[in-house]
Amino acid sequence: MNSRLGIVCLLVCALTSFVVASAGCSKYGSATPPTPSPSPSGSPAPDTLYVQSPVNGGIVRHYKGMSKASQLIFATATLKDNNNSRPDVVYDPVSDTLWYPEANSASTHILMWTMASTKNGTNPDVVIPFPNGEGTAAFDPIHHLLFVAADTGPQVSVFANPETMTSSATPKAVITMNITDPNVPGGGPARPQEMLYDQGTDRLFVSDNGTVVAVFDGFGTFAAAASGNTAVSANRYMTDFFSPDGLAYAPPPSDDLFIGEVPDTHNPNTADIVVVTGASTFNGSVTHSQVVTGVANPGGMAYDNIRNILFAYDAPDILVFTDALKIAGSLGSLESNGTAHAVADGTAAGNTGFGLALDTTH
C-alpha cells in the first residue's frame, strides 16, 4: 500500500440500517445484526472506529462515539498487532470479528480477533500465515468470504467462512485481477491497493497502484463459485486519478464513491478526496468536479450510512465530514462552516496509520 455500507417495513429497515461495516460497505444484508449497545457519545446509534497504527510496536486503536468526537479523542481500547506496516482493518459487526492483513513482508500474516468489541490490550486470537501480503483486504458478508491481496502481483486470495478460520486456514481460490492501467509504475502489472466490497450490489471496487479504480460486478458470486487459480477482468474503470487509495461508498440511492488521492511520485504535491456520483455505472475519466482539497494524505476511509458521515484518515488527524454527500471545496472552508473537523489522537501522539473500519452496531 502507499506510505504508508407499513410499520413492519419501517422496523425492518431500521434494524438492517445498523449493518454498516468497514470501509463504507453497503447497509444491505441478509443477516440480523445483534442488538446495539449504548454509545457514550449520546449519538443515535453506536459509532465505533477501529484505526490501525504502527506506533507503540503496532496497535489497532478503538474509538467509541466518533460521530460526536471533538478535536481530541483518546482510544477506549487497543488491540496489539505488533506490526509496523499500514494495512487495512476489516470488521464484521454480525460476528464481531476483526481481521488485520499484515503488509509488505515475506513473513506476513492475517491477524484475527473474535469478539473484537470486547477486547482491550490483547493479542490476536488467531494468526494465519499469509506470505507477501499487500495489506489490502475486503469482506463479503453475504457469501462469507474474505479477500486478501498479495504484494507480488495482481492476485487476491479468497478465504471461505473467515469468521471461523483457524491458524491452518488456506484460501479456497486465488483470483488474478486483470486490471488495465498504462500508468502503473514500472509498466505493471496493476495490483490492488484498496478493495471495497458492496454487499447490496455484489460489486467490488479496487483502486490500483497507478491511476484507476476498477469495478468488478458480481464479484462475490464469482468468488463463491471459484476454486484453485482463476482470473477475472474488470467490467468498468474510473480513470485519470493521481494516485487512488482509500475508498468508501454510499450505497443506493446515493451511489457515491469516495476516493482518496494520495501524494506519490507521479504528483507529489497532489492530495484530495474525490466524490464520484453514479459510481456503480460510471465508466471513463473522472472530472474532479466534486473534490475536497487541502488534505495531506487521505488514506483509509469509512462511510457511516446512518448519519451520512465520512471518516478519513489524514495523518496526523482523523477527518470527520458531516453531510458527506455534499462535501466539496477546501478542507478549511468545510471546517469553517462546521461540516468537517479534524480529530487528533491523544493516545498515540499523532496518527501514522492507514486502515479504518466502522462499527455502528456495538
KEKE-3310 file (N, C-alpha, C; in steps of 0.2 Angstrom, whole numbers, plus 5000, padded with zeros to 4 digits):
npx = (5004:5002:5014:5016:4890:4774:4772:4779:4788:4795:4801:4809:4818:4824:4831:4840:4848:4858:4868:4882:4897:4915:4925:4915:4905:4890:4874:4865:4860:4858:4859:4854:4858:4867:4859:4861:4872:4873:4880:4893:4894:4881:4875:4864:4865:4877:4894:4908:4925:4938:4956:4971:4988:5006:5012:5020:5024:5015:4998:4980:4969:4954:4940:4926:4910:4912:4905:4902:4914:4926:4939:4949:4953:4953:4959:4947:4950:4963:4971:4983:4994:5007:5014:5022:5018:5006:4992:4975:4961:4948:4931:4918:4902:4892:4897:4906:4920:4937:4948:4965:4976:4993:5006:5018:5030:5039:5035:5022:5006:4988:4980:4968:4954:4942:4926:4929:4925:4924:4937:4953:4969:4974:4982:4981:4967:4968:4981:4985:4996:5001:5010:5019:5010:4999:4993:4980:4962:4946:4929:4915:4900:4889:4892:4901:4915:4932:4943:4960:4974:4989:5007:5015:5010:4995:4986:4972:4968:4955:4946:4936:4922:4927:4925:4927:4940:4955:4972:4978:4971:4968:4967:4952:4952:4962:4962:4967:4967:4963:4967:4968:4979:4989:4997:5004:5017:5033:5028:5019:5012:4996:4991:4980:4977:4968:4953:4935:4921:4904:4890:4876:4875:4883:4896:4913:4925:4941:4955:4970:4988:4992:4983:4969:4953:4946:4931:4922:4909:4897:4906:4907:4898:4905:4917:4913:4910:4922:4937:4954:4966:4961:4954:4949:4941:4941:4925:4922:4930:4936:4945:4961:4965:4976:4983:4975:4968:4963:4946:4928:4910:4894:4879:4866:4851:4861:4874:4887:4905:4919:4935:4952:4965:4982:4998:5011:5025:5021:5013:5018:5013:5000:4985:4969:4951:4940:4924:4914:4899:4885:4892:4891:4889:4897:4909:4925:4934:4937:4930:4934:4926:4919:4927:4937:4949:4965:4969:4981:4986:4975:4971:4965:4947:4930:4912:4898:4883:4871:4871:4876:4890:4907:4922:4939:4956:4969:4983:4991:4978:4961:4949:4932:4918:4903:4886:4890:4888:4888:4900:4912:4925:4938:4947:4948:4938:4927:4929:4927:4913:4907:4905:4915:4928:4944:4950:4961:4973:4974:4980:4991:5000:5000:4993:4998:4994:4984:4973:4955:4940:4923:4910:4894:4886:4890)
npy = (4994:5012:5023:5020:5005:4999:4999:4988:4986:4998:4995:4984:4990:4999:4991:4984:4994:4996:4987:4992:4991:4989:5001:5008:4999:4993:4995:4985:4968:4950:4945:4946:4959:4960:4966:4983:4991:5004:5020:5030:5043:5048:5048:5044:5030:5017:5021:5016:5017:5008:5009:5008:5008:5010:5014:5012:4999:4993:4994:4992:5004:5009:5017:5024:5033:5041:5050:5060:5065:5077:5089:5082:5065:5050:5034:5021:5007:4996:4985:4973:4972:4971:4975:4985:4990:4997:4993:4988:4988:4976:4974:4964:4967:4958:4945:4950:4951:4955:4958:4959:4962:4959:4969:4970:4961:4946:4937:4939:4939:4935:4943:4940:4944:4938:4942:4956:4968:4968:4967:4972:4978:4965:4952:4945:4933:4923:4918:4918:4912:4921:4924:4938:4948:4961:4970:4973:4971:4964:4961:4950:4949:4942:4930:4926:4928:4932:4943:4944:4953:4951:4956:4953:4953:4954:4946:4940:4932:4920:4917:4906:4907:4915:4920:4909:4905:4895:4894:4886:4889:4890:4898:4896:4899:4907:4922:4930:4947:4955:4970:4984:4996:5009:5017:5012:5011:5006:4999:4989:4973:4979:4981:4978:4991:4995:4988:4988:4980:4980:4974:4975:4977:4967:4970:4974:4987:4992:5001:5004:5002:5013:5023:5021:5016:5001:4992:4978:4968:4958:4951:4944:4933:4927:4924:4915:4904:4900:4891:4885:4891:4906:4918:4935:4949:4967:4976:4989:5006:5019:5032:5042:5046:5053:5046:5034:5028:5026:5020:5023:5020:5026:5018:5014:5024:5034:5031:5035:5036:5038:5043:5043:5052:5051:5058:5055:5048:5052:5063:5073:5084:5083:5080:5074:5072:5064:5064:5052:5052:5041:5029:5015:5013:5021:5025:5028:5044:5053:5068:5077:5086:5086:5089:5087:5098:5102:5093:5081:5068:5057:5043:5028:5026:5028:5026:5032:5026:5028:5041:5049:5052:5054:5047:5050:5045:5056:5058:5069:5067:5062:5064:5071:5071:5079:5078:5072:5068:5080:5086:5097:5107:5117:5110:5119:5128:5119:5116:5128:5131:5121:5108:5099:5093:5091:5077:5074:5062:5058:5047:5041:5051:5057:5052:5039:5030:5019:5010:5010:5005:5004:5002:5002:4995:4990)
npz = (5000:4998:5007:5019:5023:5027:5046:5050:5039:5041:5053:5050:5041:5049:5058:5049:5045:5054:5050:5045:5039:5038:5029:5022:5018:5010:5017:5016:5019:5023:5035:5053:5063:5079:5094:5096:5108:5120:5115:5121:5117:5115:5103:5089:5087:5090:5086:5081:5078:5072:5071:5063:5068:5067:5079:5095:5094:5086:5085:5085:5087:5096:5095:5103:5099:5088:5079:5087:5091:5097:5095:5100:5105:5114:5114:5117:5119:5115:5103:5101:5088:5084:5073:5060:5048:5037:5035:5030:5040:5044:5047:5054:5059:5063:5066:5075:5072:5069:5056:5051:5039:5038:5030:5016:5018:5018:5027:5031:5040:5042:5054:5067:5077:5088:5094:5095:5099:5113:5117:5124:5124:5120:5112:5095:5092:5083:5071:5055:5043:5029:5017:5009:5010:5004:5012:5010:5010:5010:5015:5012:5017:5013:5005:5014:5014:5014:5006:5001:4997:4988:4988:4978:4965:4954:4962:4972:4986:4992:5006:5013:5024:5035:5048:5056:5055:5057:5063:5053:5041:5024:5007:4997:4984:4972:4964:4950:4947:4933:4928:4918:4916:4910:4917:4927:4939:4933:4923:4926:4933:4936:4953:4967:4978:4987:4992:4991:4995:4991:4998:4994:4981:4976:4972:4968:4971:4966:4970:4961:4960:4952:4942:4941:4946:4947:4943:4948:4944:4951:4959:4972:4970:4959:4966:4976:4969:4964:4963:4966:4955:4946:4935:4933:4924:4925:4924:4922:4922:4932:4928:4927:4939:4952:4961:4967:4982:4997:5000:5001:5002:4998:4998:4986:4987:4985:4979:4978:4977:4987:4985:4990:4985:4985:4989:4978:4968:4955:4956:4968:4975:4976:4983:4988:4991:4981:4975:4967:4958:4954:4954:4952:4939:4932:4920:4913:4912:4926:4932:4942:4948:4960:4974:4988:4993:5000:5009:5017:5016:5012:5017:5023:5023:5029:5028:5036:5035:5042:5048:5038:5037:5034:5037:5037:5036:5038:5041:5052:5058:5061:5050:5051:5042:5040:5033:5022:5008:5001:5001:4996:4990:4999:5013:5023:5021:5023:5037:5043:5040:5048:5043:5043:5053:5062:5071:5083:5089:5105:5111:5104:5101:5088:5073:5063:5054:5043:5040:5042:5050:5052:5065:5068:5076:5089)
capx = (5000:5005:5016:5010:4890:4770:4776:4783:4793:4800:4805:4814:4823:4828:4836:4845:4852:4864:4873:4886:4903:4921:4927:4910:4901:4883:4870:4861:4862:4853:4860:4851:4863:4865:4856:4866:4873:4873:4886:4895:4893:4874:4873:4858:4867:4884:4898:4915:4931:4945:4961:4977:4994:5012:5015:5020:5025:5009:4991:4974:4965:4947:4936:4918:4907:4916:4901:4901:4920:4928:4946:4954:4950:4958:4957:4944:4953:4968:4972:4990:4996:5015:5016:5024:5016:5000:4987:4968:4957:4942:4927:4911:4898:4887:4901:4910:4926:4941:4954:4971:4981:4999:5009:5025:5035:5038:5033:5016:5000:4982:4978:4961:4951:4935:4923:4933:4922:4925:4944:4957:4976:4975:4985:4975:4965:4971:4986:4985:5001:4999:5017:5019:5003:4999:4989:4974:4958:4938:4924:4909:4896:4883:4894:4905:4922:4937:4948:4966:4978:4997:5011:5020:5006:4988:4982:4968:4966:4948:4945:4929:4920:4933:4924:4929:4946:4960:4979:4979:4967:4971:4962:4949:4954:4967:4960:4971:4963:4965:4966:4971:4981:4995:5001:5007:5025:5037:5024:5014:5005:4992:4989:4975:4980:4962:4947:4929:4915:4897:4886:4870:4876:4888:4901:4920:4929:4948:4960:4976:4995:4993:4979:4962:4948:4942:4924:4920:4902:4895:4912:4906:4895:4911:4922:4910:4910:4929:4942:4960:4968:4957:4955:4943:4943:4936:4919:4922:4935:4936:4952:4964:4966:4983:4986:4969:4970:4957:4939:4922:4905:4887:4875:4860:4851:4866:4878:4893:4911:4924:4942:4957:4971:4987:5004:5016:5030:5018:5011:5020:5010:4993:4981:4962:4946:4936:4917:4911:4892:4883:4898:4890:4889:4902:4915:4928:4938:4934:4931:4937:4921:4917:4933:4939:4956:4968:4970:4988:4987:4969:4972:4959:4941:4924:4906:4893:4876:4866:4871:4879:4896:4913:4928:4945:4962:4973:4988:4991:4971:4955:4944:4925:4914:4896:4883:4896:4887:4888:4906:4916:4929:4944:4946:4947:4931:4922:4929:4924:4906:4905:4903:4921:4933:4949:4951:4968:4973:4978:4983:4997:5004:5000:4992:5003:4992:4980:4966:4949:4934:4917:4905:4888:4882:4892)
capy = (5000:5018:5025:5020:5002:4999:4999:4982:4988:5003:4992:4980:4995:5002:4986:4982:5000:4995:4983:4996:4988:4993:5004:5011:4994:4994:4993:4979:4962:4946:4943:4950:4961:4960:4972:4988:4993:5012:5024:5035:5049:5050:5048:5040:5023:5016:5023:5015:5016:5004:5013:5005:5012:5006:5016:5008:4992:4991:4993:4994:5008:5008:5023:5025:5039:5045:5055:5066:5067:5083:5090:5077:5059:5045:5027:5017:5001:4994:4978:4973:4968:4971:4976:4992:4992:5002:4989:4989:4985:4974:4972:4961:4968:4952:4940:4954:4949:4960:4955:4963:4958:4962:4971:4971:4957:4939:4933:4942:4935:4938:4943:4940:4945:4937:4946:4961:4974:4966:4966:4978:4976:4958:4950:4942:4926:4918:4921:4914:4914:4924:4927:4943:4951:4968:4973:4975:4966:4966:4956:4949:4945:4938:4924:4924:4927:4937:4944:4947:4954:4950:4962:4951:4953:4955:4940:4940:4925:4920:4913:4905:4907:4918:4921:4904:4902:4893:4896:4882:4891:4891:4900:4891:4901:4913:4926:4935:4953:4958:4977:4988:5003:5010:5021:5008:5012:5001:4995:4984:4973:4983:4977:4981:4995:4996:4985:4989:4976:4982:4968:4977:4976:4962:4974:4976:4992:4991:5006:5001:5006:5018:5029:5019:5012:4996:4990:4971:4967:4951:4948:4939:4927:4923:4921:4910:4898:4899:4886:4884:4898:4908:4925:4939:4956:4972:4977:4996:5009:5026:5033:5048:5048:5055:5040:5032:5023:5024:5020:5022:5020:5027:5014:5017:5028:5039:5028:5039:5033:5042:5040:5047:5053:5052:5061:5049:5050:5055:5070:5073:5089:5082:5075:5077:5067:5064:5060:5050:5050:5036:5025:5008:5013:5026:5022:5033:5048:5057:5076:5080:5091:5087:5087:5091:5099:5105:5087:5080:5061:5054:5035:5024:5030:5024:5030:5030:5027:5030:5048:5052:5055:5051:5047:5049:5045:5061:5059:5066:5068:5058:5070:5069:5076:5078:5079:5070:5068:5086:5089:5100:5114:5116:5107:5124:5131:5115:5116:5135:5131:5116:5102:5095:5094:5086:5074:5072:5056:5059:5041:5039:5057:5058:5046:5037:5023:5019:5007:5012:5001:5007:4998:5005:4990:4989)
capz = (5000:4998:5013:5022:5019:5033:5052:5050:5035:5044:5059:5047:5038:5054:5060:5044:5044:5058:5047:5041:5041:5037:5023:5019:5014:5010:5023:5014:5021:5025:5042:5058:5067:5086:5097:5098:5114:5120:5114:5126:5114:5115:5096:5088:5087:5091:5080:5084:5073:5073:5067:5063:5069:5069:5085:5101:5092:5082:5088:5082:5092:5096:5097:5103:5099:5084:5076:5091:5093:5097:5092:5104:5107:5117:5112:5123:5119:5109:5101:5099:5082:5084:5066:5059:5042:5037:5032:5031:5046:5041:5053:5053:5065:5064:5070:5079:5070:5066:5053:5050:5035:5038:5024:5014:5021:5015:5033:5034:5042:5043:5061:5068:5084:5089:5099:5095:5103:5120:5119:5126:5126:5119:5105:5091:5094:5078:5067:5049:5039:5023:5015:5004:5009:5002:5017:5007:5011:5010:5017:5009:5022:5010:5004:5019:5011:5015:5000:5004:4991:4988:4985:4972:4959:4955:4965:4978:4989:4994:5012:5015:5032:5038:5054:5060:5052:5062:5061:5047:5036:5017:5003:4993:4977:4971:4959:4946:4945:4927:4928:4913:4918:4907:4921:4933:4939:4930:4917:4928:4932:4941:4959:4971:4984:4992:4989:4994:4993:4992:4998:4992:4973:4974:4967:4971:4969:4968:4967:4959:4961:4946:4941:4940:4951:4943:4945:4946:4945:4953:4962:4977:4967:4956:4971:4980:4965:4962:4967:4963:4952:4941:4934:4932:4922:4927:4920:4920:4925:4933:4926:4927:4946:4953:4964:4971:4988:5001:4997:5005:4997:5000:4993:4983:4981:4984:4974:4978:4979:4989:4984:4992:4981:4990:4985:4976:4963:4949:4958:4975:4978:4975:4988:4989:4991:4975:4975:4960:4958:4950:4954:4950:4932:4930:4916:4910:4915:4932:4931:4948:4949:4967:4977:4994:4993:5006:5014:5017:5014:5014:5016:5024:5024:5030:5027:5041:5031:5046:5049:5032:5039:5031:5041:5033:5039:5035:5046:5059:5060:5058:5047:5051:5037:5041:5027:5017:5001:4998:5003:4991:4992:5003:5019:5028:5021:5026:5044:5045:5040:5053:5040:5044:5058:5062:5077:5085:5093:5111:5113:5100:5100:5081:5069:5057:5051:5037:5040:5046:5050:5056:5068:5070:5080:5096)
cpx = (5004:5007:5011:5013:4882:4774:4781:4789:4798:4804:4811:4820:4827:4833:4841:4850:4858:4869:4878:4893:4909:4921:4921:4905:4894:4879:4866:4864:4857:4853:4857:4857:4862:4862:4861:4866:4874:4880:4887:4894:4886:4872:4867:4859:4875:4888:4905:4920:4936:4950:4967:4983:5000:5015:5015:5020:5020:5003:4986:4970:4958:4944:4929:4916:4910:4912:4900:4908:4922:4935:4951:4951:4955:4955:4953:4947:4959:4969:4980:4992:5003:5017:5017:5022:5009:4994:4980:4966:4950:4938:4920:4907:4894:4891:4905:4918:4930:4947:4959:4976:4988:5002:5016:5030:5034:5035:5026:5011:4994:4980:4970:4959:4944:4932:4927:4931:4923:4932:4948:4964:4978:4979:4979:4974:4968:4976:4987:4991:4999:5005:5015:5012:5004:4996:4983:4968:4950:4934:4918:4904:4890:4886:4899:4912:4926:4942:4954:4971:4986:5000:5016:5016:4999:4983:4978:4966:4959:4948:4938:4927:4925:4932:4926:4935:4950:4967:4981:4975:4970:4965:4959:4950:4959:4965:4965:4966:4966:4963:4970:4973:4988:5000:5004:5014:5028:5033:5020:5017:5002:4990:4984:4979:4974:4957:4941:4924:4908:4892:4879:4870:4880:4894:4908:4923:4936:4952:4967:4982:4997:4988:4971:4959:4944:4936:4923:4913:4901:4901:4911:4903:4901:4915:4920:4910:4917:4933:4948:4962:4963:4958:4949:4945:4938:4931:4920:4928:4934:4944:4954:4964:4974:4986:4980:4971:4964:4950:4934:4916:4898:4883:4869:4855:4856:4871:4884:4899:4916:4931:4947:4963:4977:4993:5008:5021:5027:5016:5012:5016:5003:4990:4974:4958:4941:4930:4915:4904:4890:4889:4897:4890:4894:4908:4918:4932:4934:4935:4934:4932:4919:4923:4934:4947:4959:4970:4978:4989:4981:4969:4965:4953:4935:4918:4901:4886:4871:4865:4874:4885:4902:4919:4934:4951:4967:4978:4991:4983:4967:4950:4937:4921:4907:4893:4888:4894:4887:4895:4910:4920:4935:4942:4944:4941:4926:4923:4926:4916:4903:4903:4909:4925:4938:4949:4958:4968:4978:4982:4990:5001:5005:4998:4997:5001:4988:4973:4961:4944:4929:4912:4900:4883:4883:4893)
cpy = (5006:5020:5029:5016:5005:4999:4994:4983:4993:5000:4988:4985:4998:4997:4985:4988:5000:4991:4988:4994:4992:4996:5006:5006:4996:4992:4987:4973:4957:4944:4948:4952:4960:4966:4977:4990:5001:5014:5029:5042:5052:5051:5043:5032:5023:5018:5022:5014:5012:5007:5009:5010:5008:5009:5011:5000:4989:4989:4994:4998:5008:5014:5023:5032:5044:5051:5061:5068:5074:5084:5085:5071:5054:5038:5024:5010:5000:4987:4978:4969:4968:4971:4983:4994:4995:4998:4991:4986:4983:4971:4969:4962:4962:4947:4944:4952:4954:4956:4960:4960:4962:4964:4971:4967:4950:4935:4936:4937:4939:4937:4943:4940:4943:4941:4953:4967:4974:4966:4972:4975:4969:4957:4946:4935:4921:4922:4916:4916:4916:4927:4932:4946:4959:4973:4976:4970:4969:4960:4956:4945:4941:4931:4922:4923:4933:4937:4947:4947:4953:4956:4960:4951:4954:4950:4942:4933:4926:4915:4912:4904:4909:4920:4915:4901:4900:4895:4892:4884:4892:4894:4895:4893:4907:4916:4931:4941:4956:4966:4981:4995:5004:5014:5018:5009:5006:4997:4990:4978:4977:4979:4981:4985:4995:4992:4987:4985:4979:4976:4969:4976:4971:4964:4975:4982:4991:4997:5002:5005:5011:5023:5027:5016:5008:4994:4983:4969:4959:4947:4943:4933:4923:4920:4915:4903:4896:4894:4886:4891:4899:4915:4929:4946:4961:4974:4985:4999:5016:5028:5041:5051:5050:5049:5038:5027:5022:5025:5020:5023:5022:5024:5017:5019:5033:5037:5032:5035:5038:5039:5045:5047:5055:5054:5055:5052:5054:5062:5071:5079:5089:5078:5078:5071:5068:5061:5059:5048:5045:5031:5018:5008:5017:5022:5028:5038:5052:5064:5080:5086:5092:5084:5091:5092:5101:5099:5085:5073:5057:5047:5032:5028:5025:5028:5027:5032:5029:5038:5052:5056:5051:5052:5046:5050:5050:5063:5066:5066:5063:5064:5067:5074:5074:5080:5078:5069:5074:5089:5091:5106:5112:5114:5113:5127:5126:5115:5123:5135:5125:5110:5097:5097:5089:5084:5072:5066:5058:5053:5040:5045:5058:5052:5045:5031:5024:5016:5010:5007:5004:5002:5002:5001:4990:4996)
cpz = (5000:5005:5017:5026:5023:5039:5052:5045:5038:5050:5055:5044:5043:5057:5056:5043:5049:5055:5042:5043:5038:5030:5019:5015:5015:5016:5022:5016:5023:5032:5047:5062:5075:5089:5099:5105:5114:5119:5119:5123:5114:5108:5095:5088:5088:5085:5082:5078:5076:5068:5068:5064:5070:5075:5091:5099:5088:5086:5084:5088:5090:5099:5097:5102:5094:5080:5080:5094:5092:5093:5095:5106:5109:5116:5118:5124:5114:5109:5099:5093:5081:5077:5064:5052:5043:5033:5033:5038:5043:5047:5050:5059:5067:5069:5075:5079:5067:5062:5051:5046:5035:5031:5023:5017:5019:5021:5036:5036:5041:5051:5062:5076:5084:5094:5100:5099:5110:5122:5120:5128:5124:5112:5101:5093:5089:5073:5061:5045:5032:5020:5009:5004:5007:5007:5015:5008:5011:5012:5014:5014:5020:5009:5009:5017:5013:5009:5003:4998:4993:4986:4980:4965:4960:4957:4971:4980:4992:5000:5013:5022:5036:5046:5059:5058:5058:5059:5054:5041:5029:5013:4999:4986:4977:4964:4956:4944:4938:4926:4923:4915:4915:4911:4927:4933:4937:4925:4919:4931:4937:4947:4963:4977:4989:4988:4994:4991:4995:4992:4995:4984:4971:4970:4971:4968:4971:4965:4966:4961:4955:4946:4940:4946:4946:4947:4943:4948:4947:4956:4967:4975:4963:4961:4975:4976:4963:4966:4963:4961:4946:4940:4932:4929:4924:4922:4918:4924:4927:4932:4927:4934:4947:4956:4969:4976:4992:4998:5002:5000:5001:4995:4990:4988:4980:4978:4973:4981:4981:4988:4986:4988:4985:4986:4984:4971:4957:4951:4966:4978:4978:4979:4989:4989:4986:4977:4968:4961:4953:4949:4951:4943:4928:4926:4912:4914:4920:4930:4936:4949:4956:4971:4983:4993:5000:5011:5012:5013:5015:5012:5017:5025:5026:5030:5032:5037:5035:5047:5043:5034:5036:5035:5036:5037:5036:5040:5046:5062:5057:5056:5048:5047:5038:5034:5021:5010:4997:4999:4996:4993:4996:5010:5024:5027:5024:5034:5046:5045:5044:5050:5040:5050:5059:5070:5078:5090:5099:5114:5110:5099:5092:5077:5064:5053:5045:5038:5044:5045:5054:5058:5070:5074:5087:5100)
residu = (MET:ASN:SER:ARG:LEU:GLY:ILE:VAL:CYS:LEU:LEU:VAL:CYS:ALA:LEU:THR:SER:PHE:VAL:VAL:ALA:SER:ALA:GLY:CYS:SER:LYS:TYR:GLY:SER:ALA:THR:PRO:PRO:THR:PRO:SER:PRO:SER:PRO:SER:GLY:SER:PRO:ALA:PRO:ASP:THR:LEU:TYR:VAL:GLN:SER:PRO:VAL:ASN:GLY:GLY:ILE:VAL:ARG:HIS:TYR:LYS:GLY:MET:SER:LYS:ALA:SER:GLN:LEU:ILE:PHE:ALA:THR:ALA:THR:LEU:LYS:ASP:ASN:ASN:ASN:SER:ARG:PRO:ASP:VAL:VAL:TYR:ASP:PRO:VAL:SER:ASP:THR:LEU:TRP:TYR:PRO:GLU:ALA:ASN:SER:ALA:SER:THR:HIS:ILE:LEU:MET:TRP:THR:MET:ALA:SER:THR:LYS:ASN:GLY:THR:ASN:PRO:ASP:VAL:VAL:ILE:PRO:PHE:PRO:ASN:GLY:GLU:GLY:THR:ALA:ALA:PHE:ASP:PRO:ILE:HIS:HIS:LEU:LEU:PHE:VAL:ALA:ALA:ASP:THR:GLY:PRO:GLN:VAL:SER:VAL:PHE:ALA:ASN:PRO:GLU:THR:MET:THR:SER:SER:ALA:THR:PRO:LYS:ALA:VAL:ILE:THR:MET:ASN:ILE:THR:ASP:PRO:ASN:VAL:PRO:GLY:GLY:GLY:PRO:ALA:ARG:PRO:GLN:GLU:MET:LEU:TYR:ASP:GLN:GLY:THR:ASP:ARG:LEU:PHE:VAL:SER:ASP:ASN:GLY:THR:VAL:VAL:ALA:VAL:PHE:ASP:GLY:PHE:GLY:THR:PHE:ALA:ALA:ALA:ALA:SER:GLY:ASN:THR:ALA:VAL:SER:ALA:ASN:ARG:TYR:MET:THR:ASP:PHE:PHE:SER:PRO:ASP:GLY:LEU:ALA:TYR:ALA:PRO:PRO:PRO:SER:ASP:ASP:LEU:PHE:ILE:GLY:GLU:VAL:PRO:ASP:THR:HIS:ASN:PRO:ASN:THR:ALA:ASP:ILE:VAL:VAL:VAL:THR:GLY:ALA:SER:THR:PHE:ASN:GLY:SER:VAL:THR:HIS:SER:GLN:VAL:VAL:THR:GLY:VAL:ALA:ASN:PRO:GLY:GLY:MET:ALA:TYR:ASP:ASN:ILE:ARG:ASN:ILE:LEU:PHE:ALA:TYR:ASP:ALA:PRO:ASP:ILE:LEU:VAL:PHE:THR:ASP:ALA:LEU:LYS:ILE:ALA:GLY:SER:LEU:GLY:SER:LEU:GLU:SER:ASN:GLY:THR:ALA:HIS:ALA:VAL:ALA:ASP:GLY:THR:ALA:ALA:GLY:ASN:THR:GLY:PHE:GLY:LEU:ALA:LEU:ASP:THR:THR:HIS)
# end
